[in-house]
Amino acid sequence: MSDKSKLCIHTITTKPWKLTEAVDRYAQAGVKGISVWQDSAQELGATKSGNLIRENGMEVVSYVRGGFFPHATKGKREKAIADNKKMIDEAAELGAPMLVLVCGAEPEQALEESRKQIQGGIESLIDHAAQRKVELTIEPLHPMYADTRSAINTLQQANEIAEAVTSEWVGVAVDVYHLWWDPDLKNQIYRCQKNGNLSAFHICDWNVPTNDMLLDRGLMGEGCIPLDQIKKWVMDSGFKGYHEVEIFSEKFWKTDQKDFLDKIVKSYSAYWES
């Protein structure tokens, strides 16, 4: 029997399921962690959603997703801060230890300015995050998303912000889909963990060819990401957290989700044992 003690699945992975069904099916499959996307928690509300997850023997790993700090106008930047405070509150009610940040970008301004606004936005949230005991977890995204989704595109950039902010309530998420191409990835993973900032590790695979850069991720082992190597770096660095399956896939969402979950567990087991 394969070890699933570190297996976490993001609710977006089985998007067609409501949270109640996802929790039931994940628990039956032996999944131990769940990262909850905001839309999937809305039906029951954050508090009831968290209770349901724990009653089924699973741990809430994270709440997804805050961020989107950069904007060309002060009013929009202030609204982003207010929205993130609301998500921090929801994460606390859910019982999630971290809020994952997709940091955002503003195509009307330089990436450097967007990065300054991201750091400033995070800094303005630290007191609120500390009060609610929710970590702000910076997730660097692939450079193809640098137009509107994130001006934080390398693990080095995420490390630099986390180190500049120097708060126990700020960390970093490493997602293989976004970072596998980086020639300095090993060093930056070790740097991240050494400074106590490696908080989350997301896994999937990069299909060849990829038909949609957002909605065509693959199961572990289906694509070209060197998962064995990256997993080794992460674990050798001392990371002890969950390995979170996060797959956006129009192809898989159109299939029977029970069959898809079986495939997730099978591919995860092969990944874990490799």
C-alpha positions in Angstrom: 0.0 0.0 0.0 1.5 3.3 -1.0 2.2 6.1 1.5 -0.3 8.9 1.1 0.5 10.7 4.3 1.9 13.7 2.4 -0.7 13.7 -0.3 -2.8 16.9 -0.6 -5.1 17.8 -3.4 -6.4 21.3 -4.4 -10.1 21.5 -4.8 -9.6 23.1 -8.2 -8.1 19.8 -9.4 -11.5 18.2 -9.2 -13.4 21.3 -10.1 -16.7 19.7 -11.1 -17.2 18.4 -7.6 -18.7 20.5 -4.8 -16.6 20.6 -1.6 -18.9 18.1 0.1 -18.3 15.5 -2.6 -14.6 16.3 -2.9 -14.1 15.8 0.9 -16.0 12.5 0.9 -14.1 11.1 -2.2 -10.7 12.3 -1.0 -11.2 10.8 2.4 -12.2 7.5 0.9 -9.1 7.5 -1.3 -6.8 8.1 1.7 -5.9 11.7 0.9 -4.6 13.4 4.0 -4.6 17.1 3.0 -6.8 19.5 1.1 -6.1 23.0 -0.2 -9.4 24.9 -0.5 -10.1 27.3 -3.3 -12.3 30.2 -2.4 -15.2 29.4 -4.7 -15.5 25.8 -3.3 -15.8 27.1 0.3 -18.7 29.5 -0.5 -21.5 27.0 -0.4 -21.0 26.0 3.2 -19.0 29.0 4.3 -15.5 28.9 5.6 -16.2 27.7 9.1 -18.4 24.8 8.2 -16.1 23.9 5.3 -13.2 23.6 7.7 -15.1 21.6 10.2 -16.3 19.2 7.4 -12.7 18.6 6.3 -11.4 17.9 9.8 -14.4 15.6 10.6 -13.4 13.5 7.7 -9.9 13.1 9.0 -8.1 15.5 6.7 -6.1 18.7 7.3 -6.7 22.0 5.7 -3.4 22.8 4.1 -4.0 26.2 2.5 -6.6 28.7 1.2 -6.3 29.8 -2.4 -5.9 32.5 -3.7 -5.2 36.0 -2.5 -2.8 38.6 -4.1 -3.3 40.7 -7.3 -1.7 43.7 -5.6 -0.4 45.8 -8.6 -2.7 48.4 -10.2 -2.2 51.7 -11.9 -4.5 53.6 -9.5 -4.4 54.0 -5.8 -8.1 53.1 -5.4 -7.6 49.7 -7.0 -4.6 49.0 -4.9 -6.5 49.8 -1.8 -9.4 47.6 -2.9 -6.9 44.7 -3.4 -5.7 45.2 0.2 -9.3 45.1 1.5 -10.0 42.0 -0.6 -6.9 40.2 0.8 -7.9 41.1 4.4 -11.2 39.4 3.7 -9.5 36.3 2.4 -7.2 36.3 5.4 -10.3 36.3 7.6 -11.9 33.5 5.6 -8.6 31.5 5.8 -8.6 31.9 9.6 -12.3 30.8 9.8 -11.5 27.8 7.6 -8.6 26.8 9.8 -6.0 27.2 7.0 -2.5 28.0 8.1 -1.7 29.9 4.9 -3.2 32.1 2.2 -1.5 31.4 -1.2 -0.8 34.6 -3.1 -1.0 34.9 -6.9 0.7 38.3 -6.7 -0.7 40.0 -9.8 0.8 42.3 -12.5 -0.3 45.5 -14.2 0.6 45.6 -17.9 0.3 49.4 -18.0 3.4 49.7 -15.8 6.9 48.3 -15.6 7.4 44.9 -13.9 9.7 46.5 -11.4 6.9 48.9 -10.3 4.5 46.0 -9.9 7.1 44.1 -7.8 7.4 47.2 -5.5 3.6 47.3 -5.2 3.5 43.6 -4.4 6.0 43.9 -1.6 4.2 47.0 -0.3 0.9 45.2 -0.4 2.3 42.2 1.5 3.9 44.4 4.1 0.6 46.3 4.7 -1.1 42.9 5.4 1.4 41.5 7.9 -0.3 42.8 11.1 -3.7 41.5 10.0 -2.2 38.2 9.0 -0.4 37.9 12.4 -3.6 38.7 14.3 -5.5 35.9 12.4 -2.4 33.6 12.4 -2.5 33.1 8.6 0.8 33.1 6.7 1.0 35.0 3.4 2.5 32.5 1.0 4.1 34.0 -2.2 3.8 31.8 -5.2 6.0 32.7 -8.2 4.4 32.1 -11.5 5.9 31.1 -14.9 7.0 34.2 -16.9 4.2 33.6 -19.5 1.9 35.0 -16.8 3.9 38.2 -16.3 1.4 40.3 -18.1 -1.5 40.2 -15.7 -1.2 37.3 -13.3 2.2 37.8 -11.6 5.3 39.9 -11.7 7.0 37.4 -9.4 8.3 34.9 -11.9 11.3 33.2 -10.3 11.9 31.6 -7.0 14.8 34.1 -6.5 12.3 37.0 -6.7 10.0 35.4 -4.2 12.9 34.7 -1.9 14.1 38.3 -2.1 10.7 39.6 -1.1 10.2 37.2 1.7 13.7 38.0 3.0 13.2 41.7 2.7 9.9 41.6 4.6 11.4 39.3 7.3 8.2 38.2 9.0 7.3 34.8 10.2 3.9 35.4 8.5 5.4 35.5 5.0 6.5 32.4 3.2 6.9 30.9 -0.3 5.1 28.2 -2.4 7.2 26.2 -4.9 5.0 25.0 -7.8 6.9 22.7 -10.3 4.7 23.9 -13.2 5.9 27.4 -12.8 9.5 26.8 -11.8 10.8 23.6 -13.4 12.6 25.5 -16.2 14.8 27.7 -13.8 18.5 26.8 -14.1 19.0 28.1 -10.5 16.1 26.2 -9.0 18.1 23.9 -6.8 20.0 26.8 -5.2 16.9 28.8 -4.7 15.0 25.9 -3.1 17.8 25.4 -0.6 17.9 29.2 0.0 14.2 29.3 0.6 14.2 26.4 3.1 17.4 27.7 4.9 15.7 31.0 5.6 12.5 29.3 6.9 10.4 30.4 4.0 9.6 27.2 2.1 6.0 26.7 3.1 4.3 24.8 0.2 5.1 22.5 -2.6 2.8 22.0 -5.6 3.1 19.2 -8.1 1.7 18.3 -11.6 3.3 17.9 -15.0 3.9 19.9 -18.2 2.3 18.2 -21.2 4.1 18.0 -24.5 2.6 19.5 -26.5 0.6 21.8 -24.2 -2.6 22.8 -25.8 -3.6 25.5 -23.3 -1.0 27.3 -21.1 -3.4 27.6 -18.2 -5.8 24.7 -18.5 -3.8 21.8 -19.8 -1.6 20.5 -16.9 -0.8 16.9 -16.7 -0.7 14.2 -14.1 2.6 13.5 -12.5 4.7 11.4 -15.0 2.8 12.4 -18.1 5.1 15.3 -19.1 8.6 16.7 -19.2 9.0 18.2 -15.7 11.9 16.4 -13.9 9.8 15.7 -10.9 12.1 13.1 -9.3 15.0 15.7 -9.3 12.9 18.6 -7.9 11.3 16.4 -5.3 14.8 15.3 -4.1 15.9 18.9 -3.9 12.8 19.9 -1.9 13.1 16.9 0.5 16.9 17.1 0.8 16.5 20.8 1.8 14.5 19.7 4.8 11.0 20.4 3.7 8.5 18.2 5.7 5.1 19.5 4.3 2.5 18.2 1.9 3.1 17.5 -1.7 0.0 19.3 -3.2 -1.5 18.1 -6.4 -2.8 21.1 -8.3 -4.0 20.4 -11.8 -6.0 22.7 -14.1 -7.2 20.7 -17.0 -10.3 21.1 -19.2 -9.6 17.6 -20.5 -9.7 16.0 -17.0 -12.6 18.1 -15.8 -14.7 16.7 -18.7 -14.1 13.1 -17.5 -15.6 11.1 -14.7 -14.0 12.7 -11.6 -13.9 9.4 -9.7 -11.8 7.9 -12.4 -9.7 11.0 -12.4 -9.1 10.8 -8.7 -8.0 7.2 -9.1 -5.5 8.4 -11.7 -4.3 11.1 -9.3 -3.7 8.7 -6.5 -2.0 6.2 -8.9 0.3 8.8 -10.4 1.1 10.3 -7.0 2.0 6.8 -5.7 4.4 6.3 -8.6 5.9 9.8 -8.0 6.3 9.3 -4.3 8.0 5.9 -4.7 10.4 7.0 -7.4 
